[in-house]
Each structure stands twice: as structure tokens, then as C-alpha cells.
Amino acid sequence: MLEVRDLVVRYGPVVAVDGVSLSVPPGPAGLGLVGESGSGKTTIGRTIVRLTVPTSGEVTLNGVGAFRARRSALKAYRKSVQIVFQDPDSTLDPKMRVGAAITEALRAHAIVDRAGSRGRVIELLTSVGLQPEHADRLPHQLSGGQRQRVAIARALAVEPRLLVLDEPTSALDVTVQARVLELIARLRDERSLAYLLISHNLAVVEQLCEQIAVLYLGQVVEQGNARRVLAHPAHPYTRALRAAVPELSEELPRPATRRAEPPDPAHPPSGCRFHPRCPIAIDRCRHERPTLREVGGRLAACHRAEESLADGSNPGP
Amino acid sequence: MMLEVRNLGVWFGNRQVVAIDALDLDRGQVLGIVGETGSGKSMTAYAIAGLAPGMGARVEGSVKLNGRELIGLSDHQLRDIRGRQIAMIFQAPISSLNPVFRVGDMFLRALRLHGASKAEARERAGIAMRSVALSPDLLHRYPHQLSGGQAQRVAIAMAVALRAEVLIADEPTSALDVTVQAEILEVLQKLRAEESLAALFISHDLAVVAGICDTVAIMHDGEVVERGPVAQTLRHPKHPYTRELLAAVPHLGSPGASDA
């Protein structure tokens, strides 16, 4: 349904996204986009909702190009793709009551007239687990979790086919996060929704997405079934990310990267971009950029992916 | 006991935000204080570090460091203790560093203030940098030339150089990427083993606390609802709130993962 092809986004000397291809199938479906600061995951999300203009590459929804469509088709595109940000306060006008904020979205896309809006607002609030009386509240009269529910309701108001969820629960307390994650899963199933979930939290992605793409310095390093990729990573960066997640045990995670100066996105390392931090890098990795290829039922961009997979427990050189 | 907190109350006007009967921290130990937004965990840390009155709070009760009462000391006396005995690091590491000084100059100023000679200060700065696995070359950089993980390690190195006895760390890894977090936790673990550093580790992340702390106090609405050795408390939680927190943590590889 949504196709991202060879996307490149350049900010001055920095190539934030460097040739990324992704696809999200029609709902109910979720693709998780993971990676650390500077990986380009947020830029990809912003490009899909047309907040950022790509340097090259294509984004299409059912064949309609986000950056080359005619006016009428573009209008349909914008309505079909909505975004929810980490901080709901960035979406909600502090002086606008919740009901008015949702009505605004409905009217912007001419979905309802004035008379029909109240019923629709209440329906939307109920569907995200809020009460009808929340329509009369101002954002500051709601908790952080409730505000994020309002942001989700507002995004759903125009009945999008695809939601871009950019770290939707990262600013929330863990008990609140758990309930918002449940809500997202329920909406996916009830509304047959597709989403791109951008998150630094691997467990959240595993819980909500069947597909995953792991990004490092603007490139996809591994992509495939989320459970498979996370349980048996083929790329040493995926493995390092996985290993760094603390578990509820007395064992601290051991750093699975070699300590190196953090990479400078304006001057990415030669060859494989991960090689200065990679525990199993060989000479070839310094010179030859690995392509994304099929290994063990997923895509991975690593010269030594087969060895990594074969020797899952001990990724020594 | 090195640090003893008794009947600590923190008030803003007539609203009490912290009400803790007892917390103890011994040399070489790490005590985790866990809670959600508004639980009072950070204000507890500020009160212990003597920073709460400056934020407009009224503090009651007793905080004893090596037997010396800290509540009621003058600003001047507290500043001296904060430099030498108690060090604090924050979620945003850059906020602990002065943007207009090179890292090395910050070390020099702080160490000389506490009576070190110039040569001695240089040497101690280099040793402290190495103890947090940073190259002493970074002493020539300005804070904005450091990555988040490097800046947090510099802040920890400062505590090491000043030979602080207690490190109060307020969400020290929450703003960092997980691979960088793993490096910082490794550094703290090493300092505890090698330097007998004691730390109060304020965090919302139960998994991090499980890994690095010896004891844990779970806070809710300003009160400690449960405390004890970390393994026992997190494996066999007694308080319903601790159970709720534990149940909410998403796990990798759990059976609830998506099959859709």
C-alpha cells in the first residue's frame, strides 16, 4: 500500500536518509522503524506525511506519489496519511477545547458539517477510550496519556489508511504507555489500520509490529519479520541494539559495540558505516559497502551476516 | 551507614510532595529510587543534595552524611559539601557542564577551588577521564563538541576527580541511546567496584535499576510504598503498585508479541 523507494533526504552536508526503501502493506499491519539518534527514522516519518521534502526517491500510497501527484490526488493523499507525534502538546492548541480541535480536523477535510460534528467527535473520543465530557476540556486539564489519546483521535478523524506514529509513548509513564499500546493494537484490528511505528524501544515494536526495519546512519541495515529479526539478528548493529536493552534481571547489558567516537553524519565512515563500532568487522568492511540482501529469511546489509546467524550465541571475529 | 535519611518531608506551600520515613545508603552501594511522573523521586534527590530550598521548597526531617546533619546548613556550607562529598548528575548531561569553558578548565577550576595545585589538578583530571573510559584528549574540547554519552561521562568524571562519596544521578541515561546507556552503566558499575562509589540512582526504568542497584525504593505520590534488596523486591513485589509497574514494562521476546 505505502511504498518508499530509494528515499534520500539531505540537510546541507548531512545525508539524513540515504537510499531507504520500505513498504507497509494494507492494514491491519504495522511496520516498526527502529534506530538510535541520527538514524533518520524521524525524517522518514516526516517525509511520508509531507512535512519534509525528499532530495530524491519516491513515496507512493496505492500508486499516488506524495510529491508528484496532481492537486485532487494530493488532497486524498494528505487525508489518507496522518501522523501522531511523541509530544501531544505539539499537536494540540492549548487554548482550543478538545472537541473543537477534533472538529477542526473534520472540517478541514470537509467530512462533516457543523451539525454533524458533535456526534462524530463523541464517537472518536469513545473509540480512543475517552469520555464524551472530555470534548469540553482544554488540553492542560487532561493527563499526558489522555492528551496523546486526543492526538490519536484527531489523526483518526479523517479516517486515514496509514498512521505514522513517531515515538507515540516515549514521553509517557510506563503504566500509561501500556494502555496506549493496547489502544493502538485495538484500533489496528477494529479499523484495519496500517501504521509505521517509529520507536527506539524494541520491545514496543515487537509487541505492535510484525515487520521491522533497523536503521543506522540513514540506511536500512536489517529488515524483515520483527520476531525473527529480534530473536536472531543477522546484522551486528541489530544484535548490539538488542543486547543493550536492559532486562529485568540482575545482569546489566554488556555493550556489544566497540567503543568509538560517535559517527559524524556529515562524514560517514567508508565501506560499512557501522564498521568503526562493529565487533566483527574485517578489512573488507572498511572498503566495500554491503548491500541489503536476503539472508536467513530477512534482508541484511552485512558481509558477515551468514556467520553471525550461524554463530548466534557468540559473535566473535 | 554513610547516608541516612529520616522523616524527610518536602513541601511547596501547603502541598507535601515528599514524605519518606527512612532511606539508607552504605559505601559502595547503589540505591535505586523508582517512580513515575509526579512520584516525588527527583524532589527527593534534590532535597538530599540540598538543592530543594533553592527551588522554593520547604524541607523537614533529617539527612545525615557520615553522621553530619545536612538539613539546616547554610548555602555556603552546602556548596562545599556538594562539591566535595555529594555530586549530582542530571538527565541532560550538558546541563552539568559550563558551555563557555573547555572541559579541562572546568576540572581545573573545580579542583583548585578544593585546594589542589595546578599540576595535581591536571593529573587528577586525566586519571578521572580514564576512569570513565574517555581519552584525556577530550579535556581540550568544549561541551558542545561532545556527544551526549561523552558529556555524561565527563560529568561522572568530575564527581570522580572531586572524590565525591555519594553520586546522586537523576535519570542519568534516560536521554541517551540504548547502546550508549549500556556504556554509561558499565562505567558506573566499574566505579562502584573500584572506587567504592555510593550512588542514589533515580530512574523510571525498572530494568536499568534491576541491573545496577543493590536496593530499591518504589515511590508513589511522594511516599515510598515498597523497598528492599533489588532482586527480592522486583521478583516478589508485595505492594500492588510495584506489581502494576512491573506488569507494564514491555519485554522483548514475550509471548504477547505481535502475530498480526
Boltz contact constraints between the chains, C-beta under 6 A:
constraints:
  - contact:
      token1: [A, 28]
      token2: [B, 260]
      max_distance: 6.0
  - contact:
      token1: [A, 36]
      token2: [B, 177]
      max_distance: 6.0
  - contact:
      token1: [A, 37]
      token2: [B, 177]
      max_distance: 6.0
  - contact:
      token1: [A, 173]
      token2: [B, 36]
      max_distance: 6.0
  - contact:
      token1: [A, 173]
      token2: [B, 37]
      max_distance: 6.0
  - contact:
      token1: [A, 174]
      token2: [B, 248]
      max_distance: 6.0
  - contact:
      token1: [A, 174]
      token2: [B, 249]
      max_distance: 6.0
  - contact:
      token1: [A, 175]
      token2: [B, 244]
      max_distance: 6.0
  - contact:
      token1: [A, 175]
      token2: [B, 248]
      max_distance: 6.0
  - contact:
      token1: [A, 178]
      token2: [B, 248]
      max_distance: 6.0
  - contact:
      token1: [A, 202]
      token2: [B, 252]
      max_distance: 6.0
  - contact:
      token1: [A, 203]
      token2: [B, 250]
      max_distance: 6.0
  - contact:
      token1: [A, 203]
      token2: [B, 251]
      max_distance: 6.0
  - contact:
      token1: [A, 203]
      token2: [B, 252]
      max_distance: 6.0
  - contact:
      token1: [A, 204]
      token2: [B, 250]
      max_distance: 6.0
  - contact:
      token1: [A, 206]
      token2: [B, 252]
      max_distance: 6.0
  - contact:
      token1: [A, 206]
      token2: [B, 257]
      max_distance: 6.0
  - contact:
      token1: [A, 207]
      token2: [B, 250]
      max_distance: 6.0
  - contact:
      token1: [A, 207]
      token2: [B, 257]
      max_distance: 6.0
  - contact:
      token1: [A, 208]
      token2: [B, 258]
      max_distance: 6.0
  - contact:
      token1: [A, 209]
      token2: [B, 258]
      max_distance: 6.0
  - contact:
      token1: [A, 210]
      token2: [B, 258]
      max_distance: 6.0
  - contact:
      token1: [A, 210]
      token2: [B, 260]
      max_distance: 6.0
  - contact:
      token1: [A, 227]
      token2: [B, 257]
      max_distance: 6.0
  - contact:
      token1: [A, 240]
      token2: [B, 179]
      max_distance: 6.0
  - contact:
      token1: [A, 244]
      token2: [B, 178]
      max_distance: 6.0
  - contact:
      token1: [A, 244]
      token2: [B, 179]
      max_distance: 6.0
  - contact:
      token1: [A, 244]
      token2: [B, 182]
      max_distance: 6.0
  - contact:
      token1: [A, 245]
      token2: [B, 178]
      max_distance: 6.0
  - contact:
      token1: [A, 246]
      token2: [B, 207]
      max_distance: 6.0
  - contact:
      token1: [A, 246]
      token2: [B, 208]
      max_distance: 6.0
  - contact:
      token1: [A, 246]
      token2: [B, 211]
      max_distance: 6.0
  - contact:
      token1: [A, 247]
      token2: [B, 207]
      max_distance: 6.0
  - contact:
      token1: [A, 248]
      token2: [B, 207]
      max_distance: 6.0
  - contact:
      token1: [A, 248]
      token2: [B, 210]
      max_distance: 6.0
  - contact:
      token1: [A, 250]
      token2: [B, 231]
      max_distance: 6.0
  - contact:
      token1: [A, 252]
      token2: [B, 185]
      max_distance: 6.0
  - contact:
      token1: [A, 252]
      token2: [B, 211]
      max_distance: 6.0
  - contact:
      token1: [A, 253]
      token2: [B, 182]
      max_distance: 6.0
  - contact:
      token1: [A, 255]
      token2: [B, 182]
      max_distance: 6.0
  - contact:
      token1: [A, 255]
      token2: [B, 183]
      max_distance: 6.0
  - contact:
      token1: [A, 255]
      token2: [B, 186]
      max_distance: 6.0
  - contact:
      token1: [A, 257]
      token2: [B, 179]
      max_distance: 6.0
  - contact:
      token1: [A, 262]
      token2: [B, 147]
      max_distance: 6.0
